[in-house]
């Protein structure tokens, strides 16, 4: 089964797309995910950003506590055909100079 294309997954994507502020996003994800899941996803995003900045695996491991296996998997996805990380890195870089939201 293709989990990412189920009707349930698509409904989740639509819900996420409707979020308009950091505050809304924070509240929704806090209800949706456990604190350890938020920490895990935050660390994965940090690893992707660090890899994009060409920071070494050793330094990434030291700063995030993530295993080299997880870092390698994120590296694979970062350079893979889906381009989810790459697209978000590009968007976040473009949005750095746009209005900042607060929690």
Jmol script that loads the backbone (N, CA, C; Angstrom):
load data "model"
ATOM      1  N   UNK A   1       0.836  -1.193   0.000  1.00  0.00           N
ATOM      2  CA  UNK A   1       0.000   0.000   0.000  1.00  0.00           C
ATOM      3  C   UNK A   1       0.875   1.249   0.000  1.00  0.00           C
ATOM      4  N   UNK A   2       0.525   2.206  -0.794  1.00  0.00           N
ATOM      5  CA  UNK A   2       1.247   3.470  -0.903  1.00  0.00           C
ATOM      6  C   UNK A   2       0.705   4.437   0.153  1.00  0.00           C
ATOM      7  N   UNK A   3       1.300   4.402   1.337  1.00  0.00           N
ATOM      8  CA  UNK A   3       0.811   5.153   2.490  1.00  0.00           C
ATOM      9  C   UNK A   3       0.708   6.647   2.212  1.00  0.00           C
ATOM     10  N   UNK A   4       1.665   7.213   1.492  1.00  0.00           N
ATOM     11  CA  UNK A   4       1.662   8.667   1.310  1.00  0.00           C
ATOM     12  C   UNK A   4       0.576   9.164   0.360  1.00  0.00           C
ATOM     13  N   UNK A   5      -0.095   8.254  -0.333  1.00  0.00           N
ATOM     14  CA  UNK A   5      -1.151   8.665  -1.258  1.00  0.00           C
ATOM     15  C   UNK A   5      -2.541   8.209  -0.839  1.00  0.00           C
ATOM     16  N   UNK A   6      -2.693   7.768   0.399  1.00  0.00           N
ATOM     17  CA  UNK A   6      -4.025   7.368   0.857  1.00  0.00           C
ATOM     18  C   UNK A   6      -4.907   8.600   1.026  1.00  0.00           C
ATOM     19  N   UNK A   7      -6.203   8.393   1.058  1.00  0.00           N
ATOM     20  CA  UNK A   7      -7.112   9.523   1.257  1.00  0.00           C
ATOM     21  C   UNK A   7      -6.879  10.167   2.622  1.00  0.00           C
ATOM     22  N   UNK A   8      -6.534   9.357   3.630  1.00  0.00           N
ATOM     23  CA  UNK A   8      -6.256   9.907   4.960  1.00  0.00           C
ATOM     24  C   UNK A   8      -5.027  10.805   4.932  1.00  0.00           C
ATOM     25  N   UNK A   9      -3.977  10.357   4.244  1.00  0.00           N
ATOM     26  CA  UNK A   9      -2.757  11.156   4.140  1.00  0.00           C
ATOM     27  C   UNK A   9      -3.050  12.457   3.390  1.00  0.00           C
ATOM     28  N   UNK A  10      -3.827  12.377   2.331  1.00  0.00           N
ATOM     29  CA  UNK A  10      -4.150  13.578   1.563  1.00  0.00           C
ATOM     30  C   UNK A  10      -4.944  14.573   2.399  1.00  0.00           C
ATOM     31  N   UNK A  11      -5.818  14.085   3.259  1.00  0.00           N
ATOM     32  CA  UNK A  11      -6.561  14.976   4.151  1.00  0.00           C
ATOM     33  C   UNK A  11      -5.612  15.666   5.131  1.00  0.00           C
ATOM     34  N   UNK A  12      -4.614  14.939   5.611  1.00  0.00           N
ATOM     35  CA  UNK A  12      -3.611  15.537   6.493  1.00  0.00           C
ATOM     36  C   UNK A  12      -2.838  16.619   5.748  1.00  0.00           C
ATOM     37  N   UNK A  13      -2.410  16.340   4.521  1.00  0.00           N
ATOM     38  CA  UNK A  13      -1.675  17.333   3.740  1.00  0.00           C
ATOM     39  C   UNK A  13      -2.509  18.597   3.554  1.00  0.00           C
ATOM     40  N   UNK A  14      -3.784  18.426   3.273  1.00  0.00           N
ATOM     41  CA  UNK A  14      -4.667  19.587   3.096  1.00  0.00           C
ATOM     42  C   UNK A  14      -4.776  20.391   4.389  1.00  0.00           C
ATOM     43  N   UNK A  15      -4.870  19.692   5.511  1.00  0.00           N
ATOM     44  CA  UNK A  15      -4.948  20.391   6.800  1.00  0.00           C
ATOM     45  C   UNK A  15      -3.673  21.202   7.031  1.00  0.00           C
ATOM     46  N   UNK A  16      -2.530  20.601   6.757  1.00  0.00           N
ATOM     47  CA  UNK A  16      -1.253  21.301   6.945  1.00  0.00           C
ATOM     48  C   UNK A  16      -1.165  22.503   6.012  1.00  0.00           C
ATOM     49  N   UNK A  17      -1.611  22.329   4.790  1.00  0.00           N
ATOM     50  CA  UNK A  17      -1.572  23.429   3.831  1.00  0.00           C
ATOM     51  C   UNK A  17      -2.456  24.604   4.247  1.00  0.00           C
ATOM     52  N   UNK A  18      -3.466  24.351   5.050  1.00  0.00           N
ATOM     53  CA  UNK A  18      -4.371  25.428   5.453  1.00  0.00           C
ATOM     54  C   UNK A  18      -3.829  26.262   6.613  1.00  0.00           C
ATOM     55  N   UNK A  19      -2.759  25.805   7.263  1.00  0.00           N
ATOM     56  CA  UNK A  19      -2.187  26.554   8.379  1.00  0.00           C
ATOM     57  C   UNK A  19      -1.573  27.852   7.868  1.00  0.00           C
ATOM     58  N   UNK A  20      -1.840  28.941   8.584  1.00  0.00           N
ATOM     59  CA  UNK A  20      -1.385  30.236   8.086  1.00  0.00           C
ATOM     60  C   UNK A  20      -0.350  30.925   8.962  1.00  0.00           C
ATOM     61  N   UNK A  21      -0.212  30.518  10.218  1.00  0.00           N
ATOM     62  CA  UNK A  21       0.761  31.168  11.094  1.00  0.00           C
ATOM     63  C   UNK A  21       1.587  30.118  11.819  1.00  0.00           C
ATOM     64  N   UNK A  22       2.707  30.553  12.357  1.00  0.00           N
ATOM     65  CA  UNK A  22       3.519  29.656  13.161  1.00  0.00           C
ATOM     66  C   UNK A  22       2.743  29.193  14.386  1.00  0.00           C
ATOM     67  N   UNK A  23       1.954  30.091  14.941  1.00  0.00           N
ATOM     68  CA  UNK A  23       1.153  29.727  16.113  1.00  0.00           C
ATOM     69  C   UNK A  23       0.154  28.622  15.810  1.00  0.00           C
ATOM     70  N   UNK A  24      -0.555  28.744  14.701  1.00  0.00           N
ATOM     71  CA  UNK A  24      -1.493  27.693  14.287  1.00  0.00           C
ATOM     72  C   UNK A  24      -0.759  26.381  14.062  1.00  0.00           C
ATOM     73  N   UNK A  25       0.373  26.467  13.402  1.00  0.00           N
ATOM     74  CA  UNK A  25       1.148  25.268  13.092  1.00  0.00           C
ATOM     75  C   UNK A  25       1.641  24.602  14.368  1.00  0.00           C
ATOM     76  N   UNK A  26       2.153  25.391  15.282  1.00  0.00           N
ATOM     77  CA  UNK A  26       2.634  24.867  16.558  1.00  0.00           C
ATOM     78  C   UNK A  26       1.503  24.147  17.304  1.00  0.00           C
ATOM     79  N   UNK A  27       0.348  24.756  17.384  1.00  0.00           N
ATOM     80  CA  UNK A  27      -0.780  24.154  18.103  1.00  0.00           C
ATOM     81  C   UNK A  27      -1.255  22.866  17.430  1.00  0.00           C
ATOM     82  N   UNK A  28      -1.345  22.884  16.106  1.00  0.00           N
ATOM     83  CA  UNK A  28      -1.806  21.698  15.393  1.00  0.00           C
ATOM     84  C   UNK A  28      -0.827  20.540  15.558  1.00  0.00           C
ATOM     85  N   UNK A  29       0.458  20.827  15.343  1.00  0.00           N
ATOM     86  CA  UNK A  29       1.444  19.752  15.457  1.00  0.00           C
ATOM     87  C   UNK A  29       1.568  19.251  16.887  1.00  0.00           C
ATOM     88  N   UNK A  30       1.367  20.118  17.865  1.00  0.00           N
ATOM     89  CA  UNK A  30       1.434  19.674  19.263  1.00  0.00           C
ATOM     90  C   UNK A  30       0.279  18.726  19.578  1.00  0.00           C
ATOM     91  N   UNK A  31      -0.874  18.965  19.006  1.00  0.00           N
ATOM     92  CA  UNK A  31      -1.998  18.048  19.203  1.00  0.00           C
ATOM     93  C   UNK A  31      -1.833  16.772  18.389  1.00  0.00           C
ATOM     94  N   UNK A  32      -1.259  16.889  17.217  1.00  0.00           N
ATOM     95  CA  UNK A  32      -1.109  15.750  16.312  1.00  0.00           C
ATOM     96  C   UNK A  32       0.013  14.808  16.740  1.00  0.00           C
ATOM     97  N   UNK A  33       1.127  15.369  17.203  1.00  0.00           N
ATOM     98  CA  UNK A  33       2.329  14.591  17.482  1.00  0.00           C
ATOM     99  C   UNK A  33       2.664  14.591  18.967  1.00  0.00           C
ATOM    100  N   UNK A  34       3.406  13.590  19.386  1.00  0.00           N
ATOM    101  CA  UNK A  34       3.927  13.573  20.745  1.00  0.00           C
ATOM    102  C   UNK A  34       5.158  14.488  20.806  1.00  0.00           C
ATOM    103  N   UNK A  35       5.556  14.857  21.999  1.00  0.00           N
ATOM    104  CA  UNK A  35       6.758  15.685  22.132  1.00  0.00           C
ATOM    105  C   UNK A  35       7.994  14.987  21.559  1.00  0.00           C
ATOM    106  N   UNK A  36       8.182  13.675  21.805  1.00  0.00           N
ATOM    107  CA  UNK A  36       9.339  13.001  21.179  1.00  0.00           C
ATOM    108  C   UNK A  36       9.277  13.016  19.645  1.00  0.00           C
ATOM    109  N   UNK A  37       8.087  12.931  19.072  1.00  0.00           N
ATOM    110  CA  UNK A  37       7.961  12.993  17.611  1.00  0.00           C
ATOM    111  C   UNK A  37       8.333  14.389  17.114  1.00  0.00           C
ATOM    112  N   UNK A  38       7.893  15.413  17.807  1.00  0.00           N
ATOM    113  CA  UNK A  38       8.250  16.779  17.417  1.00  0.00           C
ATOM    114  C   UNK A  38       9.763  16.956  17.491  1.00  0.00           C
ATOM    115  N   UNK A  39      10.367  16.441  18.557  1.00  0.00           N
ATOM    116  CA  UNK A  39      11.822  16.529  18.694  1.00  0.00           C
ATOM    117  C   UNK A  39      12.510  15.798  17.544  1.00  0.00           C
ATOM    118  N   UNK A  40      12.046  14.597  17.224  1.00  0.00           N
ATOM    119  CA  UNK A  40      12.631  13.810  16.135  1.00  0.00           C
ATOM    120  C   UNK A  40      12.513  14.547  14.802  1.00  0.00           C
ATOM    121  N   UNK A  41      11.334  15.067  14.487  1.00  0.00           N
ATOM    122  CA  UNK A  41      11.139  15.770  13.219  1.00  0.00           C
ATOM    123  C   UNK A  41      11.957  17.055  13.178  1.00  0.00           C
ATOM    124  N   UNK A  42      12.026  17.760  14.306  1.00  0.00           N
ATOM    125  CA  UNK A  42      12.832  18.984  14.375  1.00  0.00           C
ATOM    126  C   UNK A  42      14.293  18.666  14.120  1.00  0.00           C
ATOM    127  N   UNK A  43      14.780  17.589  14.718  1.00  0.00           N
ATOM    128  CA  UNK A  43      16.172  17.189  14.504  1.00  0.00           C
ATOM    129  C   UNK A  43      16.425  16.781  13.061  1.00  0.00           C
ATOM    130  N   UNK A  44      15.489  16.073  12.457  1.00  0.00           N
ATOM    131  CA  UNK A  44      15.668  15.685  11.047  1.00  0.00           C
ATOM    132  C   UNK A  44      15.760  16.916  10.158  1.00  0.00           C
ATOM    133  N   UNK A  45      14.930  17.901  10.443  1.00  0.00           N
ATOM    134  CA  UNK A  45      14.949  19.142   9.665  1.00  0.00           C
ATOM    135  C   UNK A  45      16.267  19.870   9.898  1.00  0.00           C
ATOM    136  N   UNK A  46      16.747  19.875  11.147  1.00  0.00           N
ATOM    137  CA  UNK A  46      18.037  20.496  11.454  1.00  0.00           C
ATOM    138  C   UNK A  46      19.157  19.782  10.702  1.00  0.00           C
ATOM    139  N   UNK A  47      19.119  18.449  10.671  1.00  0.00           N
ATOM    140  CA  UNK A  47      20.132  17.678   9.942  1.00  0.00           C
ATOM    141  C   UNK A  47      20.105  18.052   8.463  1.00  0.00           C
ATOM    142  N   UNK A  48      18.931  18.144   7.870  1.00  0.00           N
ATOM    143  CA  UNK A  48      18.822  18.505   6.454  1.00  0.00           C
ATOM    144  C   UNK A  48      19.443  19.877   6.202  1.00  0.00           C
ATOM    145  N   UNK A  49      19.178  20.830   7.081  1.00  0.00           N
ATOM    146  CA  UNK A  49      19.747  22.164   6.926  1.00  0.00           C
ATOM    147  C   UNK A  49      21.268  22.134   7.074  1.00  0.00           C
ATOM    148  N   UNK A  50      21.743  21.354   8.038  1.00  0.00           N
ATOM    149  CA  UNK A  50      23.186  21.256   8.258  1.00  0.00           C
ATOM    150  C   UNK A  50      23.882  20.573   7.079  1.00  0.00           C
ATOM    151  N   UNK A  51      23.265  19.522   6.558  1.00  0.00           N
ATOM    152  CA  UNK A  51      23.835  18.861   5.379  1.00  0.00           C
ATOM    153  C   UNK A  51      23.890  19.815   4.197  1.00  0.00           C
ATOM    154  N   UNK A  52      22.853  20.609   4.036  1.00  0.00           N
ATOM    155  CA  UNK A  52      22.804  21.593   2.963  1.00  0.00           C
ATOM    156  C   UNK A  52      23.924  22.618   3.113  1.00  0.00           C
ATOM    157  N   UNK A  53      24.334  22.865   4.348  1.00  0.00           N
ATOM    158  CA  UNK A  53      25.432  23.801   4.623  1.00  0.00           C
ATOM    159  C   UNK A  53      26.795  23.103   4.588  1.00  0.00           C
ATOM    160  N   UNK A  54      26.797  21.819   4.212  1.00  0.00           N
ATOM    161  CA  UNK A  54      28.028  21.024   4.070  1.00  0.00           C
ATOM    162  C   UNK A  54      28.747  20.793   5.398  1.00  0.00           C
ATOM    163  N   UNK A  55      27.994  20.703   6.485  1.00  0.00           N
ATOM    164  CA  UNK A  55      28.565  20.410   7.796  1.00  0.00           C
ATOM    165  C   UNK A  55      28.824  18.909   7.880  1.00  0.00           C
ATOM    166  N   UNK A  56      29.899  18.530   8.514  1.00  0.00           N
ATOM    167  CA  UNK A  56      30.313  17.121   8.566  1.00  0.00           C
ATOM    168  C   UNK A  56      29.332  16.279   9.384  1.00  0.00           C
ATOM    169  N   UNK A  57      29.297  14.991   9.038  1.00  0.00           N
ATOM    170  CA  UNK A  57      28.464  14.049   9.795  1.00  0.00           C
ATOM    171  C   UNK A  57      28.810  14.081  11.275  1.00  0.00           C
ATOM    172  N   UNK A  58      30.109  14.139  11.573  1.00  0.00           N
ATOM    173  CA  UNK A  58      30.555  14.117  12.966  1.00  0.00           C
ATOM    174  C   UNK A  58      29.989  15.302  13.745  1.00  0.00           C
ATOM    175  N   UNK A  59      30.037  16.479  13.142  1.00  0.00           N
ATOM    176  CA  UNK A  59      29.510  17.671  13.796  1.00  0.00           C
ATOM    177  C   UNK A  59      27.993  17.588  13.927  1.00  0.00           C
ATOM    178  N   UNK A  60      27.336  17.066  12.902  1.00  0.00           N
ATOM    179  CA  UNK A  60      25.877  16.908  12.956  1.00  0.00           C
ATOM    180  C   UNK A  60      25.505  15.939  14.073  1.00  0.00           C
ATOM    181  N   UNK A  61      26.217  14.821  14.160  1.00  0.00           N
ATOM    182  CA  UNK A  61      25.973  13.859  15.247  1.00  0.00           C
ATOM    183  C   UNK A  61      26.144  14.527  16.606  1.00  0.00           C
ATOM    184  N   UNK A  62      27.211  15.307  16.743  1.00  0.00           N
ATOM    185  CA  UNK A  62      27.496  15.966  18.016  1.00  0.00           C
ATOM    186  C   UNK A  62      26.389  16.947  18.399  1.00  0.00           C
ATOM    187  N   UNK A  63      25.931  17.723  17.429  1.00  0.00           N
ATOM    188  CA  UNK A  63      24.934  18.757  17.722  1.00  0.00           C
ATOM    189  C   UNK A  63      23.521  18.217  17.880  1.00  0.00           C
ATOM    190  N   UNK A  64      23.194  17.145  17.171  1.00  0.00           N
ATOM    191  CA  UNK A  64      21.798  16.670  17.164  1.00  0.00           C
ATOM    192  C   UNK A  64      21.581  15.376  17.936  1.00  0.00           C
ATOM    193  N   UNK A  65      22.644  14.606  18.128  1.00  0.00           N
ATOM    194  CA  UNK A  65      22.491  13.298  18.750  1.00  0.00           C
ATOM    195  C   UNK A  65      21.949  12.240  17.801  1.00  0.00           C
ATOM    196  N   UNK A  66      21.780  12.600  16.533  1.00  0.00           N
ATOM    197  CA  UNK A  66      21.288  11.654  15.539  1.00  0.00           C
ATOM    198  C   UNK A  66      22.415  10.703  15.143  1.00  0.00           C
ATOM    199  N   UNK A  67      22.031   9.468  14.815  1.00  0.00           N
ATOM    200  CA  UNK A  67      23.021   8.477  14.408  1.00  0.00           C
ATOM    201  C   UNK A  67      23.506   8.766  12.991  1.00  0.00           C
ATOM    202  N   UNK A  68      24.693   8.246  12.680  1.00  0.00           N
ATOM    203  CA  UNK A  68      25.225   8.416  11.331  1.00  0.00           C
ATOM    204  C   UNK A  68      24.317   7.747  10.300  1.00  0.00           C
ATOM    205  N   UNK A  69      23.630   6.676  10.696  1.00  0.00           N
ATOM    206  CA  UNK A  69      22.690   5.994   9.792  1.00  0.00           C
ATOM    207  C   UNK A  69      21.531   6.915   9.436  1.00  0.00           C
ATOM    208  N   UNK A  70      20.978   7.590  10.431  1.00  0.00           N
ATOM    209  CA  UNK A  70      19.866   8.522  10.180  1.00  0.00           C
ATOM    210  C   UNK A  70      20.348   9.698   9.341  1.00  0.00           C
ATOM    211  N   UNK A  71      21.519  10.199   9.643  1.00  0.00           N
ATOM    212  CA  UNK A  71      22.070  11.316   8.874  1.00  0.00           C
ATOM    213  C   UNK A  71      22.270  10.898   7.418  1.00  0.00           C
ATOM    214  N   UNK A  72      22.778   9.696   7.202  1.00  0.00           N
ATOM    215  CA  UNK A  72      22.974   9.193   5.837  1.00  0.00           C
ATOM    216  C   UNK A  72      21.643   9.050   5.107  1.00  0.00           C
ATOM    217  N   UNK A  73      20.614   8.598   5.817  1.00  0.00           N
ATOM    218  CA  UNK A  73      19.289   8.464   5.199  1.00  0.00           C
ATOM    219  C   UNK A  73      18.747   9.841   4.808  1.00  0.00           C
ATOM    220  N   UNK A  74      18.921  10.823   5.674  1.00  0.00           N
ATOM    221  CA  UNK A  74      18.469  12.178   5.353  1.00  0.00           C
ATOM    222  C   UNK A  74      19.258  12.728   4.174  1.00  0.00           C
ATOM    223  N   UNK A  75      20.553  12.437   4.135  1.00  0.00           N
ATOM    224  CA  UNK A  75      21.388  12.851   2.991  1.00  0.00           C
ATOM    225  C   UNK A  75      20.855  12.239   1.692  1.00  0.00           C
ATOM    226  N   UNK A  76      20.480  10.962   1.761  1.00  0.00           N
ATOM    227  CA  UNK A  76      19.939  10.275   0.579  1.00  0.00           C
ATOM    228  C   UNK A  76      18.645  10.952   0.126  1.00  0.00           C
ATOM    229  N   UNK A  77      17.760  11.247   1.070  1.00  0.00           N
ATOM    230  CA  UNK A  77      16.496  11.910   0.726  1.00  0.00           C
ATOM    231  C   UNK A  77      16.736  13.334   0.228  1.00  0.00           C
ATOM    232  N   UNK A  78      17.710  14.010   0.840  1.00  0.00           N
ATOM    233  CA  UNK A  78      18.035  15.375   0.442  1.00  0.00           C
ATOM    234  C   UNK A  78      18.438  15.427  -1.026  1.00  0.00           C
ATOM    235  N   UNK A  79      19.141  14.409  -1.480  1.00  0.00           N
ATOM    236  CA  UNK A  79      19.608  14.371  -2.861  1.00  0.00           C
ATOM    237  C   UNK A  79      18.763  13.468  -3.755  1.00  0.00           C
ATOM    238  N   UNK A  80      17.662  12.960  -3.240  1.00  0.00           N
ATOM    239  CA  UNK A  80      16.817  12.033  -3.979  1.00  0.00           C
ATOM    240  C   UNK A  80      15.883  12.726  -4.954  1.00  0.00           C
ATOM    241  N   UNK A  81      15.109  11.929  -5.670  1.00  0.00           N
ATOM    242  CA  UNK A  81      14.248  12.460  -6.728  1.00  0.00           C
ATOM    243  C   UNK A  81      13.000  13.202  -6.244  1.00  0.00           C
ATOM    244  N   UNK A  82      12.572  12.973  -5.020  1.00  0.00           N
ATOM    245  CA  UNK A  82      11.332  13.606  -4.538  1.00  0.00           C
ATOM    246  C   UNK A  82      11.519  15.102  -4.317  1.00  0.00           C
ATOM    247  N   UNK A  83      12.664  15.494  -3.798  1.00  0.00           N
ATOM    248  CA  UNK A  83      13.036  16.900  -3.602  1.00  0.00           C
ATOM    249  C   UNK A  83      12.240  17.625  -2.520  1.00  0.00           C
ATOM    250  N   UNK A  84      11.654  16.884  -1.577  1.00  0.00           N
ATOM    251  CA  UNK A  84      10.904  17.517  -0.493  1.00  0.00           C
ATOM    252  C   UNK A  84      11.781  18.414   0.361  1.00  0.00           C
ATOM    253  N   UNK A  85      12.919  17.888   0.805  1.00  0.00           N
ATOM    254  CA  UNK A  85      13.846  18.703   1.599  1.00  0.00           C
ATOM    255  C   UNK A  85      14.365  19.877   0.774  1.00  0.00           C
ATOM    256  N   UNK A  86      14.798  19.610  -0.447  1.00  0.00           N
ATOM    257  CA  UNK A  86      15.372  20.663  -1.294  1.00  0.00           C
ATOM    258  C   UNK A  86      14.369  21.801  -1.515  1.00  0.00           C
ATOM    259  N   UNK A  87      13.113  21.443  -1.781  1.00  0.00           N
ATOM    260  CA  UNK A  87      12.098  22.471  -2.001  1.00  0.00           C
ATOM    261  C   UNK A  87      11.887  23.321  -0.752  1.00  0.00           C
ATOM    262  N   UNK A  88      11.844  22.678   0.412  1.00  0.00           N
ATOM    263  CA  UNK A  88      11.631  23.433   1.647  1.00  0.00           C
ATOM    264  C   UNK A  88      12.854  24.263   2.011  1.00  0.00           C
ATOM    265  N   UNK A  89      14.038  23.766   1.752  1.00  0.00           N
ATOM    266  CA  UNK A  89      15.245  24.556   1.998  1.00  0.00           C
ATOM    267  C   UNK A  89      15.231  25.812   1.134  1.00  0.00           C
ATOM    268  N   UNK A  90      14.857  25.643  -0.116  1.00  0.00           N
ATOM    269  CA  UNK A  90      14.777  26.783  -1.031  1.00  0.00           C
ATOM    270  C   UNK A  90      13.733  27.788  -0.542  1.00  0.00           C
ATOM    271  N   UNK A  91      12.563  27.288  -0.158  1.00  0.00           N
ATOM    272  CA  UNK A  91      11.495  28.176   0.318  1.00  0.00           C
ATOM    273  C   UNK A  91      11.900  28.915   1.590  1.00  0.00           C
ATOM    274  N   UNK A  92      12.506  28.205   2.532  1.00  0.00           N
ATOM    275  CA  UNK A  92      12.866  28.854   3.789  1.00  0.00           C
ATOM    276  C   UNK A  92      13.972  29.884   3.577  1.00  0.00           C
ATOM    277  N   UNK A  93      14.867  29.629   2.642  1.00  0.00           N
ATOM    278  CA  UNK A  93      15.899  30.621   2.332  1.00  0.00           C
ATOM    279  C   UNK A  93      15.270  31.867   1.706  1.00  0.00           C
ATOM    280  N   UNK A  94      14.291  31.665   0.828  1.00  0.00           N
ATOM    281  CA  UNK A  94      13.612  32.787   0.186  1.00  0.00           C
ATOM    282  C   UNK A  94      12.797  33.592   1.191  1.00  0.00           C
ATOM    283  N   UNK A  95      12.241  32.902   2.184  1.00  0.00           N
ATOM    284  CA  UNK A  95      11.371  33.553   3.148  1.00  0.00           C
ATOM    285  C   UNK A  95      12.109  34.194   4.312  1.00  0.00           C
ATOM    286  N   UNK A  96      13.415  34.035   4.382  1.00  0.00           N
ATOM    287  CA  UNK A  96      14.164  34.616   5.501  1.00  0.00           C
ATOM    288  C   UNK A  96      14.014  36.119   5.564  1.00  0.00           C
ATOM    289  N   UNK A  97      13.884  36.747   4.426  1.00  0.00           N
ATOM    290  CA  UNK A  97      13.769  38.206   4.381  1.00  0.00           C
ATOM    291  C   UNK A  97      12.325  38.687   4.357  1.00  0.00           C
ATOM    292  N   UNK A  98      11.389  37.744   4.470  1.00  0.00           N
ATOM    293  CA  UNK A  98       9.970  38.090   4.495  1.00  0.00           C
ATOM    294  C   UNK A  98       9.558  38.229   5.958  1.00  0.00           C
ATOM    295  N   UNK A  99       8.390  38.760   6.204  1.00  0.00           N
ATOM    296  CA  UNK A  99       7.896  38.972   7.570  1.00  0.00           C
ATOM    297  C   UNK A  99       8.055  37.717   8.414  1.00  0.00           C
ATOM    298  N   UNK A 100       8.493  37.887   9.648  1.00  0.00           N
ATOM    299  CA  UNK A 100       8.681  36.786  10.582  1.00  0.00           C
ATOM    300  C   UNK A 100       7.436  36.637  11.445  1.00  0.00           C
ATOM    301  N   UNK A 101       7.067  35.395  11.695  1.00  0.00           N
ATOM    302  CA  UNK A 101       5.928  35.102  12.563  1.00  0.00           C
ATOM    303  C   UNK A 101       6.439  34.842  13.957  1.00  0.00           C
ATOM    304  N   UNK A 102       5.586  35.041  14.923  1.00  0.00           N
ATOM    305  CA  UNK A 102       5.943  34.732  16.311  1.00  0.00           C
ATOM    306  C   UNK A 102       4.996  33.706  16.857  1.00  0.00           C
ATOM    307  N   UNK A 103       5.455  33.040  17.889  1.00  0.00           N
ATOM    308  CA  UNK A 103       4.627  32.027  18.537  1.00  0.00           C
ATOM    309  C   UNK A 103       3.726  32.719  19.473  1.00  0.00           C
TER     310      UNK A 103
END
end "model"
wireframe off; spacefill off
backbone 0.3
color backbone group
